[in-house]
Amino acid sequence: MYILGINAYHADSSAAIFKDGVMIAATEEERFTRVKHWAGFPAKAIAFCLQEAQITIQQVDAIAIGRDPNAKFWNKLQFLAKHPLKSWHFVRDRFLNQKKVTSLEEEFALHFGIAAESIRPKIHQVEHHRSHLASAFFSSPFQEAAVLSIDGSGDFSTTMLAVGKGNQLEVLDSIDFPHSLGIFYTAFTQWLGFPHYGDEYKVMGLAPYGEAKYTDQLMELVQLLPNGLFELNLTYFRDPAKGFVSYGDNNIPTVPSLFGEKLVQKFGPARVASEPLSQYHKDMAASVQQAAERTIFHVLQHLQKRTGLQRVCIAGGVAQNSVANGKITRNTGFTEVYIPSAGHDAGISMGAAQFVYHQTFAQPRVAPIYSAYTGARFNNDEIEQLLQDRGIAYKKLEDEALYEYVAERIRNAGVVGWFQGRAEFGPRALGGRSILADPSRADAKDLLNSKIKRRESFRPFAPSILREYVEEYFELNDLVPFMEKVFPIRAEKRNQLPAVTHVDGTGRLQSVDQAVSPRYYALISAFQKKSGIPILLNTSFNENEPIVNAPAEALDCFLRTQMDMLVMENIVVERG
């Protein structure tokens, strides 16, 4: 049985395809359009998934879209009744987007040359947050677990709590728009001078440079309720009837200013993007992060007590807050946490398909997902042909010689573009499309920012560590395959790892498993033999663009930056 899942007309448009419950391929449309967070119909991602499955669209048994315009219909009506005049823009935008969702069969007919009528019976609409829940629980190794989906909003919900058991999910509770932790965090992201969709991670990176002095004042904006849920004090935020996220004809998500005048009166004028970051801004970032953590832990503590379970699966945009994720087992009754590689909205495609397979069709569970390598891949012949066509000199090395050669270059202050196997599904580079450097060099961060990234100095770089050495270098020992958790680095190890130790002594680690990432594991092992350190500095292979997908994009990024070496499969390109 083939099931195609899609996230369409929503930020981070994507597609995923499953055969008998096993994911064959999954990717974001932005990897092909080269536009961050692209939000249209994922035609290229769908075509890629079909190609990987070696089937046509006619051979797909079901198509799951992670969107249900009819979800919480009466709740929406009640909301609109309270704001009959001001809701015009909100209603118009939602109506236009709903029309897109309900005309999926026409999109398939347009892009894949089939009759719309043949597609219509195959389409299953799965509520946004149920898709998130499914992506977390059905991908996990747990047969029973509490499940949380938490983000900005989707299908009029912002948070959903559930229990997963076997092949079924039971929703326990939810929070309606506009009471949203994602909206709270985004509002302060904008207030701090980071205006773009998806900039929230910058606040998370800035927070350790400040002191959380204003958390109590911020908690006046997020009211924790005795039942384990929360509400926003809406007087501090944009009028929700005017709508929040919109998608223009270019399919790029746009978020208007979400904070209101009352918030400015309480916390001061918003920072202009070009304005230097003051200590007050850093303290506010720390306070916003702590307020978000308090809210997350409040929800999870009650969920744990309500279910009596010790395992939890989490998805949604807020689940990308790796700092909070790393603290869950120390601040709640949960002892095990699973978060998928695409916990954000791209994972909706994966979750919608899993929901239909397990929940709707009642099919049994399959093996858990620990690999994010589900995207595009290219062989040595294709790479060599590109380089020959472009007149680029290169050398080709066998595997063992390759690992030795690249490790030696990294050890000698080299910055290396590492392009191997399938591209990752999700926002993190995990050794498939990565830029690598020596974590023991105090100047590595500056080298990367001057040569390639040109990003804010407060943003940390991540350590990829051989799985067997996590306990030796980090205070917590856990599987972290998708770089989804931040842990404290042991105090005695921090001086060895200046390039990947954040100012507060933590690191957003990726535990590298030899069975999941054999080539990346082999490279880190080769570096360990030279340096004594089983870790590489890892950052995404891009420069103010989506992560590179194909060899041509990797080559272009190499040529326009000051990267020292480009390694694509067994092919090595070096500067001068």
Secondary structure as GFF3:
##gff-version 3
##sequence-region A 1 576
A	DSSP	beta_strand	2	7	.	.	.	ID=ss1
A	DSSP	beta_strand	14	19	.	.	.	ID=ss2
A	DSSP	beta_strand	22	28	.	.	.	ID=ss3
A	DSSP	alpha_helix	30	33	.	.	.	ID=ss4
A	DSSP	alpha_helix	43	53	.	.	.	ID=ss5
A	DSSP	three_ten_helix	57	59	.	.	.	ID=ss6
A	DSSP	beta_strand	62	65	.	.	.	ID=ss7
A	DSSP	alpha_helix	73	82	.	.	.	ID=ss8
A	DSSP	alpha_helix	88	101	.	.	.	ID=ss9
A	DSSP	alpha_helix	104	112	.	.	.	ID=ss10
A	DSSP	alpha_helix	116	119	.	.	.	ID=ss11
A	DSSP	three_ten_helix	120	122	.	.	.	ID=ss12
A	DSSP	beta_strand	123	125	.	.	.	ID=ss13
A	DSSP	alpha_helix	128	137	.	.	.	ID=ss14
A	DSSP	beta_strand	144	154	.	.	.	ID=ss15
A	DSSP	beta_strand	157	165	.	.	.	ID=ss16
A	DSSP	beta_strand	168	176	.	.	.	ID=ss17
A	DSSP	alpha_helix	181	191	.	.	.	ID=ss18
A	DSSP	alpha_helix	200	206	.	.	.	ID=ss19
A	DSSP	three_ten_helix	207	209	.	.	.	ID=ss20
A	DSSP	alpha_helix	215	218	.	.	.	ID=ss21
A	DSSP	beta_strand	222	224	.	.	.	ID=ss22
A	DSSP	beta_strand	230	232	.	.	.	ID=ss23
A	DSSP	three_ten_helix	234	236	.	.	.	ID=ss24
A	DSSP	three_ten_helix	240	242	.	.	.	ID=ss25
A	DSSP	beta_strand	246	247	.	.	.	ID=ss26
A	DSSP	beta_strand	253	254	.	.	.	ID=ss27
A	DSSP	alpha_helix	261	267	.	.	.	ID=ss28
A	DSSP	alpha_helix	279	307	.	.	.	ID=ss29
A	DSSP	beta_strand	311	315	.	.	.	ID=ss30
A	DSSP	three_ten_helix	317	320	.	.	.	ID=ss31
A	DSSP	alpha_helix	322	325	.	.	.	ID=ss32
A	DSSP	alpha_helix	328	331	.	.	.	ID=ss33
A	DSSP	beta_strand	336	338	.	.	.	ID=ss34
A	DSSP	alpha_helix	347	354	.	.	.	ID=ss35
A	DSSP	pi_helix	355	360	.	.	.	ID=ss36
A	DSSP	alpha_helix	380	390	.	.	.	ID=ss37
A	DSSP	beta_strand	395	396	.	.	.	ID=ss38
A	DSSP	alpha_helix	399	411	.	.	.	ID=ss39
A	DSSP	beta_strand	416	419	.	.	.	ID=ss40
A	DSSP	beta_strand	433	437	.	.	.	ID=ss41
A	DSSP	alpha_helix	444	448	.	.	.	ID=ss42
A	DSSP	pi_helix	449	453	.	.	.	ID=ss43
A	DSSP	beta_strand	462	466	.	.	.	ID=ss44
A	DSSP	three_ten_helix	467	469	.	.	.	ID=ss45
A	DSSP	alpha_helix	470	473	.	.	.	ID=ss46
A	DSSP	beta_strand	485	488	.	.	.	ID=ss47
A	DSSP	three_ten_helix	491	496	.	.	.	ID=ss48
A	DSSP	beta_strand	506	512	.	.	.	ID=ss49
A	DSSP	alpha_helix	518	531	.	.	.	ID=ss50
A	DSSP	beta_strand	535	540	.	.	.	ID=ss51
A	DSSP	alpha_helix	551	560	.	.	.	ID=ss52
A	DSSP	beta_strand	565	568	.	.	.	ID=ss53
A	DSSP	beta_strand	571	574	.	.	.	ID=ss54
###
